[in-house]
Amino acid sequence: MNRNKNHIVLVSLIILIALFVRLWGITYDLPFIYHPDEPFFISIALTMLKTGDLNPHNFLNPALVIYINSLAYIPYYLLGKIFGVFHARSDLLPLIPLPSAMGVTLSPMPTIILLGRIITVFFGVGTVGLTFLTGKQLTGKSAVGLLASLMVAISTVNVVHSRFVTPDTLVVFFVAAAFLAIVMVYQQGRLRYYLIAGLCIGFAASSKYYGGIMVLSLLFAHFLRYGKSGLKERNIYLALFLCGLGFLVTTPYALFDLSTFLTDLQKAGQTYATGHAGMEGNTLSWYLTFMWQTSGLISILAILEILRGFYCRSKEIILLSFFPVVYFVFISRFIVRNDRTFLTLTPFLLLLAASFLVSLINKAGQFQSLALRRLSLLATASFSIAVLILPVLKTTENLIQLSIVDSRESARVWINDNLPPGAKIAIESYSPFADSSLFTVQGFARIIDHQPDWYVENGFDYLVFGQGMYGRFYLEPERYSTEVSQYSSFFNQYTLLKRFIDGNYEVLIYKIK
């Protein structure tokens, strides 16, 4: 009983840590929105509430995150109506994007953005709890669950994406929930776990399409338990049916607006297959490097545990290894690579690493000599702490970064205070938001989409460049030699008026005439 109480206390502490690091800096950019994808999901969710049209009319991503946020806006609106803030749904003001320029958006009602981000935070924290339960249930060792959940709590990539109104954290949550049910399918084979697993896989696919890959883990666990006779078990067919049902219930217009769905689904696949500037090429080596840079020794331990599981023929570890191996092979085949795609792997890798560490500690405690046992336990405990140092440092660095004024804000204030009213300004993606009531502002995905003389011919006075766009090309100058040359033409031809580097983010303002 005391041990259970201690575990409850430790899990509660880990949950609080997870909540703290995810809530820290959650308003860092408000009332502006620097993330390029948040406005897409928020705008559709607001439109649904205001018009009652439940068709998102866009299926580049499935609809679950949109419906969740749209539902959350209902009590938000009703509460505002009670206090006289809103009189009609039209009072919910839409976002103000700068057309063509990603990551340059103003929210007249930043509390709407904050609400959506808090929802994402709780899904992120929920993944921490699910990781503990899975580790404990799969291995029978609470220590594995505790250590893995702590790793998820402080994992930088998990912390960062838990602050955005995007589906990336949702898919991790539902994949983790599905896997916990899949573990129960393997261990107990009861109908309710098949049903839960099926629904959660459907919800995962409705968060991000690739979440549906989790169905392979369900099939693997089923046949790992029953062997060939699993074909005769009806539970698996019910689970597969619920996978589809879970998806369609939460993305219903995939069926009701089938033509649009199929067209957008094809576009989404083409995006990953054909490339995305700054996020393409050398996919396998990029992911391996990303693992090492963000997790360090944890990634090595996870790989060692996979090898150990196959060597020892541990069905539990093989079951745990199945999804990350299949998923890693799947994402490594695409041209596009990024941290949010890798994100779905993290609970599994951290569970594997925790399992290896706990096994190492248990072996260290088996020496007959008391002195040797103490020494080995001290060594393994020190090693465990060392393993956690890199993610702690990375997450701390991220929290500090959110506390520093970003150049996009510094540049925005400077532009408003120093550029002449009425000036015509060209602003590219990931740049500061300029007040259109003071200036003539036009957004561009990239300034280099037009020749330097084009801006002179069209009467522009200033050009604003954001590191988030031009910087990606200078990080890989050999791959993007054409883009680097084009940007250099602008930088050489026009006069640098002001350079901002606050918060390690660069914004450049050039004067044309």
C-alpha positions in Angstrom: 0.0 0.0 0.0 2.8 2.4 0.9 4.5 1.6 -2.4 1.3 2.4 -4.3 1.0 5.7 -2.5 4.6 6.6 -3.4 3.9 5.8 -7.0 0.8 8.0 -6.9 2.8 10.9 -5.4 5.6 10.4 -8.0 3.2 10.3 -10.9 1.4 13.4 -9.6 4.7 15.2 -9.4 5.6 14.2 -13.0 2.2 15.4 -14.2 2.8 18.7 -12.5 6.2 19.0 -14.1 4.7 18.2 -17.5 1.9 20.8 -17.0 4.3 23.5 -15.8 6.8 23.2 -18.7 3.9 23.1 -21.3 2.1 26.1 -19.8 5.2 28.2 -19.5 5.4 30.7 -22.4 2.1 29.6 -23.9 1.2 33.3 -24.7 4.7 34.1 -26.0 3.5 35.6 -29.3 0.0 36.7 -28.6 -1.9 38.6 -29.8 0.1 37.7 -32.9 0.5 34.1 -34.1 3.9 33.0 -35.3 3.1 29.4 -36.0 2.3 28.9 -39.7 -0.4 26.2 -39.2 -2.4 27.4 -36.1 -4.4 30.0 -38.0 -5.6 27.3 -40.5 -7.2 25.2 -37.8 -8.5 28.0 -35.6 -10.1 29.8 -38.5 -12.0 26.8 -39.7 -13.1 26.0 -36.1 -14.4 29.6 -35.7 -16.2 29.5 -39.0 -18.0 26.3 -38.0 -19.3 27.9 -34.8 -20.3 31.1 -36.5 -22.0 29.5 -39.5 -23.1 26.1 -38.3 -21.5 24.5 -41.4 -19.7 21.4 -40.1 -17.9 20.7 -43.3 -14.3 21.9 -43.0 -14.1 22.1 -46.8 -10.4 21.2 -46.5 -8.9 17.8 -45.8 -5.2 18.3 -46.1 -5.5 17.3 -42.4 -8.3 15.3 -40.9 -10.9 17.2 -38.8 -10.7 16.0 -35.2 -8.6 18.9 -33.9 -11.0 21.3 -35.7 -14.1 19.8 -34.1 -12.5 19.7 -30.6 -11.7 23.4 -30.8 -15.0 24.4 -32.3 -16.8 22.6 -29.4 -14.6 24.4 -26.9 -15.6 27.7 -28.4 -19.2 27.1 -27.5 -18.9 27.5 -23.7 -16.4 30.3 -24.5 -19.1 32.1 -26.5 -21.9 31.4 -24.0 -19.8 32.7 -21.1 -19.0 35.8 -23.1 -22.7 36.3 -23.8 -23.5 36.0 -20.1 -21.1 38.8 -19.3 -22.2 40.9 -22.3 -19.0 40.6 -24.3 -20.8 38.8 -27.1 -24.4 39.5 -28.4 -24.2 37.3 -31.5 -21.8 34.7 -33.0 -20.7 37.4 -35.4 -19.0 39.1 -32.5 -16.4 36.4 -32.5 -13.8 38.3 -34.5 -11.9 36.3 -37.2 -8.1 36.2 -37.4 -6.3 38.8 -39.5 -3.7 37.1 -41.6 -1.4 38.8 -44.0 -2.3 37.0 -47.2 0.4 34.8 -48.8 2.7 35.2 -45.8 2.8 32.3 -43.4 3.3 33.0 -39.7 2.2 36.6 -39.9 -1.3 36.7 -38.3 -3.0 38.9 -35.7 -5.7 37.6 -33.4 -8.2 40.3 -32.2 -9.3 37.9 -29.5 -6.1 36.2 -28.2 -8.1 34.4 -25.5 -9.5 32.2 -28.3 -6.0 31.1 -29.2 -5.1 30.6 -25.6 -8.1 28.3 -25.1 -7.1 26.1 -28.0 -3.5 26.0 -26.8 -4.6 24.9 -23.3 -6.6 22.1 -24.8 -3.5 20.9 -26.6 -1.5 21.2 -23.3 -3.9 18.8 -21.6 -3.6 16.3 -24.4 0.2 16.5 -24.1 0.0 16.0 -20.3 -2.5 13.1 -20.9 0.2 11.4 -23.0 2.5 11.5 -20.0 -0.1 9.7 -17.8 -0.7 7.1 -20.6 3.0 6.5 -20.8 3.2 5.6 -17.1 0.2 3.2 -17.3 1.6 1.5 -20.4 5.1 1.0 -19.0 3.7 -0.4 -15.8 1.1 -2.7 -17.6 3.5 -4.0 -20.3 6.5 -4.7 -18.1 4.9 -5.2 -14.7 7.4 -2.7 -13.3 6.1 0.7 -12.1 9.7 2.0 -12.4 9.5 1.7 -16.1 6.3 3.7 -16.3 7.6 6.3 -13.9 10.9 6.8 -15.7 9.3 6.8 -19.2 6.6 9.3 -18.2 9.2 11.6 -16.7 11.1 11.4 -20.0 7.9 12.3 -22.0 7.2 15.1 -19.5 10.5 16.8 -20.2 11.0 15.8 -23.8 11.7 19.0 -25.7 9.8 18.0 -28.9 6.8 17.0 -26.9 6.9 20.1 -24.8 7.2 22.4 -27.8 4.3 20.9 -29.8 2.1 20.8 -26.7 1.6 24.5 -27.0 0.2 24.8 -30.5 -3.3 24.5 -31.8 -2.3 21.7 -34.3 -3.1 18.0 -34.5 0.4 16.8 -33.8 0.0 16.4 -30.0 -3.5 14.9 -30.5 -2.2 12.1 -32.7 0.5 11.2 -30.1 -2.2 11.0 -27.4 -4.5 8.8 -29.3 -1.7 6.5 -30.5 -0.5 6.2 -26.9 -4.1 5.4 -25.8 -4.5 2.9 -28.6 -1.3 1.2 -27.6 -2.3 0.9 -24.0 -5.5 -0.9 -25.1 -3.4 -3.0 -27.5 -1.2 -4.1 -24.6 -4.4 -5.2 -22.8 -5.5 -7.0 -26.0 -2.3 -9.0 -26.0 -2.4 -9.7 -22.3 -6.1 -10.4 -21.7 -7.9 -10.5 -25.1 -11.1 -9.1 -23.8 -13.6 -7.5 -26.1 -13.6 -4.1 -24.4 -9.9 -3.6 -25.1 -10.4 -4.4 -28.8 -13.2 -1.8 -28.9 -11.2 0.8 -27.2 -8.1 0.1 -29.4 -10.2 0.3 -32.5 -11.8 3.6 -31.6 -8.5 5.2 -30.5 -6.9 4.2 -33.7 -9.7 5.8 -35.6 -9.3 9.0 -33.5 -5.5 8.9 -34.2 -6.1 8.7 -37.9 -8.6 11.5 -37.6 -5.9 13.6 -35.9 -3.2 12.9 -38.6 -3.7 10.4 -41.3 -0.6 8.5 -40.5 -2.0 7.7 -37.0 -3.9 4.9 -38.7 -0.6 3.0 -39.0 -1.3 2.0 -35.4 -3.8 -0.6 -36.8 -0.7 -2.8 -37.7 0.2 -2.9 -34.0 -3.3 -4.1 -33.2 -3.1 -6.9 -35.7 0.4 -7.8 -34.5 -0.7 -8.0 -30.9 -3.8 -10.0 -31.8 -1.8 -12.7 -33.8 1.0 -12.6 -31.2 -1.6 -13.7 -28.7 -3.6 -16.2 -30.8 -1.3 -17.2 -33.7 -3.1 -18.5 -36.8 -6.2 -19.2 -34.8 -6.6 -15.4 -34.5 -8.3 -15.4 -37.9 -11.3 -17.1 -36.2 -11.6 -14.5 -33.4 -14.4 -12.1 -34.1 -13.0 -9.4 -31.8 -10.4 -8.3 -34.2 -13.0 -7.7 -36.9 -15.1 -5.6 -34.6 -12.0 -3.6 -33.7 -11.1 -3.0 -37.3 -14.7 -1.9 -37.9 -14.4 0.6 -35.1 -11.1 1.9 -36.5 -13.1 3.1 -39.6 -16.0 4.2 -37.5 -13.9 6.2 -35.1 -12.4 8.0 -38.1 -15.7 8.7 -39.8 -17.4 9.9 -36.7 -14.7 12.5 -36.1 -14.0 13.3 -39.8 -17.5 12.6 -41.2 -17.2 14.8 -44.4 -14.5 12.4 -45.6 -17.6 10.5 -46.6 -20.2 13.3 -47.2 -17.7 15.3 -49.3 -15.9 12.4 -50.7 -14.5 14.1 -53.9 -12.9 17.0 -51.9 -11.6 14.5 -49.4 -9.9 12.3 -52.0 -8.4 15.3 -53.8 -7.0 16.8 -50.6 -5.7 13.4 -49.4 -3.8 13.0 -52.6 -2.3 16.6 -52.2 -1.3 15.8 -48.6 0.5 12.7 -49.8 2.2 14.6 -52.6 3.5 17.2 -50.1 5.4 14.5 -48.2 6.5 12.7 -51.3 7.7 15.7 -53.4 9.3 18.0 -50.9 9.0 21.1 -48.7 11.7 23.7 -48.8 13.9 23.5 -45.7 12.4 20.2 -44.7 13.5 17.8 -47.4 16.2 15.3 -48.4 18.6 13.0 -46.4 15.5 11.9 -44.5 17.1 8.9 -42.7 20.2 10.7 -41.6 18.2 13.7 -40.6 16.0 11.7 -38.3 18.9 9.8 -36.8 20.7 13.1 -36.2 17.5 14.6 -34.7 17.2 11.7 -32.3 20.7 12.1 -31.1 20.6 15.9 -30.8 17.3 16.0 -28.8 17.5 12.7 -26.8 21.2 11.8 -26.7 21.8 8.6 -24.9 18.1 7.9 -24.6 17.9 7.1 -28.3 20.9 4.7 -28.0 19.2 2.9 -25.0 15.9 2.6 -27.0 17.8 0.9 -29.9 19.6 -1.4 -27.4 16.3 -2.4 -25.9 14.9 -3.3 -29.3 17.9 -5.5 -29.9 17.7 -7.0 -26.5 14.0 -7.7 -26.9 14.6 -9.7 -30.1 17.7 -11.4 -28.7 15.8 -12.5 -25.5 12.6 -13.2 -27.6 10.6 -11.0 -25.1 7.2 -10.8 -26.7 6.4 -7.7 -24.6 9.5 -5.8 -25.8 8.9 -7.0 -29.4 5.3 -5.7 -29.2 6.6 -2.4 -27.9 9.2 -2.3 -30.7 6.9 -3.1 -33.5 5.3 0.3 -34.0 8.4 2.5 -33.8 10.3 0.2 -36.2 7.4 0.2 -38.7 6.7 3.9 -38.3 10.4 4.9 -38.6 10.8 2.9 -41.8 7.6 4.5 -43.1 8.6 8.2 -42.4 12.1 7.6 -43.6 10.9 6.8 -47.1 9.5 10.3 -47.6 11.4 13.2 -48.9 9.9 15.6 -46.3 11.2 15.2 -42.7 10.4 17.3 -39.7 10.2 17.1 -35.9 6.4 16.9 -35.7 6.3 13.8 -37.9 8.9 12.2 -35.6 6.9 13.3 -32.5 4.6 10.2 -32.7 7.6 7.9 -32.1 8.6 9.5 -28.8 6.4 7.7 -26.2 7.6 4.3 -27.7 11.3 5.3 -27.8 11.2 6.6 -24.2 9.4 3.5 -23.0 12.1 1.3 -24.6 14.8 3.4 -23.1 13.2 3.3 -19.7 12.8 -0.5 -19.9 16.5 -0.9 -20.7 17.6 1.4 -17.9 15.4 -0.4 -15.3 16.7 -3.8 -16.5 20.2 -2.4 -16.1 19.5 -1.2 -12.6 17.9 -4.6 -11.7 21.0 -6.4 -12.9 23.2 -4.1 -10.9 21.4 -5.1 -7.8 21.9 -8.8 -8.3 25.6 -8.9 -7.3 26.2 -11.0 -4.2 28.9 -8.7 -2.8 27.3 -5.8 -0.9 30.1 -3.4 -1.8 29.9 -4.4 -5.5 26.1 -4.2 -5.5 26.3 -0.7 -4.0 28.9 0.4 -6.4 27.0 -0.9 -9.4 23.8 0.7 -8.2 25.5 4.0 -7.7 27.0 3.8 -11.2 23.7 2.9 -12.9 21.8 5.6 -10.9 24.4 8.1 -12.0 24.1 7.0 -15.6 20.3 7.3 -15.4 20.7 10.9 -14.3 23.2 11.6 -17.0 20.7 10.2 -19.6 18.2 12.9 -18.5 20.6 15.8 -18.6 20.3 16.5 -22.3 16.5 16.7 -22.5 16.4 18.8 -19.3 18.9 21.2 -20.8 17.1 21.4 -24.1 13.7 22.0 -22.5 15.2 24.6 -20.2 16.7 26.4 -23.1 13.3 26.4 -24.8 11.6 27.8 -21.7 14.2 30.6 -21.5 13.8 31.3 -25.2 10.1 31.9 -24.7 10.9 34.5 -22.0 13.0 36.6 -24.4 11.5 39.2 -26.7 11.5 37.9 -30.2 12.8 40.1 -33.1 9.4 39.9 -34.8 8.0 41.9 -31.9 11.0 44.3 -31.7 10.9 44.8 -35.5 7.1 45.3 -35.4 7.4 48.1 -32.9 10.3 49.7 -34.7 8.4 49.7 -38.0 5.4 51.4 -36.5 7.5 54.0 -34.8 10.1 54.7 -37.5 8.8 54.1 -41.0 6.9 56.9 -42.7 3.1 56.5 -42.7 1.7 55.3 -46.0 5.0 53.5 -46.9 4.6 50.4 -49.1 6.1 47.4 -47.4 6.7 43.9 -48.8 6.7 41.3 -46.0 7.6 37.7 -46.4 6.6 34.7 -44.3 7.7 34.4 -40.7 8.2 38.2 -40.4 6.7 40.8 -38.1 3.1 41.9 -38.5 2.8 45.5 -39.9 -0.2 47.7 -39.2 -2.2 48.0 -42.4 -3.9 51.1 -41.1 -0.5 52.9 -41.0 1.2 51.4 -44.1 0.4 49.7 -47.4 1.3 46.1 -46.6 1.6 43.2 -49.0 2.5 39.7 -48.0 4.6 37.2 -49.9 5.5 33.6 -49.3 9.0 34.5 -50.2 10.4 37.9 -51.3 12.5 36.1 -53.9 9.3 35.0 -55.7 9.8 38.2 -57.7 12.9 39.8 -59.1 14.5 42.7 -57.2 13.5 45.2 -59.9 9.8 44.1 -59.7 9.5 45.7 -56.3 10.9 49.0 -57.6 8.5 48.9 -60.6 5.5 48.2 -58.2 6.3 51.1 -55.9 7.5 49.3 -52.8 9.6 51.3 -50.3 10.8 48.6 -47.9 11.3 44.8 -47.9 11.1 42.8 -44.7 12.8 39.4 -44.5 12.1 36.8 -41.8 14.7 34.2 -40.7 12.1 31.5 -40.7 11.9 31.7 -44.5 15.3 32.9 -45.9 17.3 31.2 -43.1 16.2 27.7 -44.1 18.0 28.1 -47.4 21.3 29.4 -45.8 21.4 26.4 -43.5 21.8 24.2 -46.6 23.5 26.4 -49.2 24.5 23.6 -51.5 21.0 22.1 -51.7 19.4 25.5 -52.1 22.1 27.4 -54.1 19.5 29.0 -56.4 17.5 30.4 -53.5 20.6 31.6 -51.7 21.8 33.3 -54.8 18.4 35.0 -55.2 18.4 36.3 -51.6 21.9 37.5 -52.0 20.9 39.5 -55.0 18.4 41.4 -52.8 20.9 41.8 -49.9 23.5 43.2 -52.3 21.3 45.4 -54.3 19.4 47.3 -51.6 20.4 49.1 -48.4 20.1 47.3 -45.1 18.1 49.7 -43.0 17.8 47.7 -39.8 18.8 44.3 -38.5 17.2 42.6 -35.4 18.5 39.6 -33.7 16.5 39.5 -30.4 15.7 36.1 -29.1 18.2 34.5 -31.6 15.8 35.3 -34.4 16.8 37.5 -37.3 14.6 40.0 -39.1 16.1 42.2 -41.8 14.5 45.4 -43.1 15.8 46.8 -46.5 15.2 50.1 -48.0 14.5 50.2 -51.8 14.7 53.9 -52.4 
